[in-house]
Amino acid sequence: MFVWWGTRTECVSALMRRMRESGTTIEEVDNSRLVLASLALSWTKLEPSGEIRNMAELLLEAHPLKAADAFQLAAALKWREGVEADGEFVSLDRRLRDAAFAEGLMVVPTDL
């Protein structure tokens, strides 16, 4: 599994937002953070670079994305350049999914 350098922080942000907005308990958040930490041990991070930044800026011109989402998509596109097989781009964010699909990535889940 390849993930953007900022993915872990984005996940923590989502957990904290869910706790504030929906009453998720601190115990549930702690359990989710343990799962996140376990996943982070097995994934490969795509580190920031000038090339990914430049690609993200071009993606912002083409798609209505937030900056963090543009970085994530740029990293996925950069990863795709170095592999022969197609990978899956996983996101639950509609705008990011639409942009990834428009850029030719296989987006999952497919039923959102």
N, C-alpha and C positions, 0 to 999 in steps of 0.2 A: 504494500500500500504506500503510495506516494502522496504527501500532503504539503501544502504551502506552509512556510515557516510560521505564519501567524495563526494557523488553525487551532492550536491548543488554546490560545488566548481568546479567540472567537467563541470557542465552546464554553469556556469559563464565563464569558460575558453573557451568553445565552442562558446558562444555568442561573446566574445571579438575577437576570431579568425575570426569568420564570419564577424564582423565589419571591421577588418583590411584587410581581403582578398577579400571581395566581395562588399564592399561599403554599407553594411547595415547601416542604419542611427542610430544615437544615440537615437532618439525617438523610433525606432523599438526595440532597445536593452533595453531601459527603460521599454517599455511595456512587453517585454519578461521577464525581471527581476521581474516585478510585478506579472506575472503569476507564475513564479518560487517561489516567496515568498508565494503566496497563496497556492500552492501545498505543500510547505514545512510545512505549518501549519497542514496539514492533514495526512502527512505520518509518519511512525514510522521508526526511524533510527536504523540500526544495528551498534553498537559501535565497535571500534577497540578492539581486544583482542589478547593475545598470540596464542590462538587456531586458530583464523582467519588468523593471520600472518603465522603460520606454514602451514596451509592449502594452503594459497596463494603461498608459496614457493614451495610446492609440485606441484601445478598447473603450475607453471613456468617451471618445469622440463618436464611436459607432453604436454604443449601447447605453441605456439609462441605468448605469451601475453605480454603486457606492465605491469609493476608492478601495476599501478592503476587498470587495468582491472582484474588482478589476485585477488586483494583485493575484487573487486566488485563480482566476481564469487564465491570466497570463502565465502563471506557473504551470498550469495544466497544459497549456499550449506549448510551452517550452519543453515540458517532459515528453509530449507527444512527438516532438521533432527527433528525439533520440531513440525511439523504439519502433520496431517493425509491426508489432501487434497493436490492435486497438485496445484501449483501456476504457473504463467507465468513469464518468464524471458524476459524482454523487452530491446532490444538493437538494434541499427542501425549499429554497428561496426561488420564487417564480421568475423574477427578473434575471437572476444569475443563471437559472436553468435555460431560459429562453436565449440568453446570449451565448451560452455554451453550445446549445444546439445549433444556433445560427453560425457558429464558428466551426461546426462540423464534428463536435464531440458526441459520443454516445452518452446520453444523459439517463441516469436512473435515480429514483424509481420513475417509471414511465407513466404512472397513473395519477399524477397530481394535477 
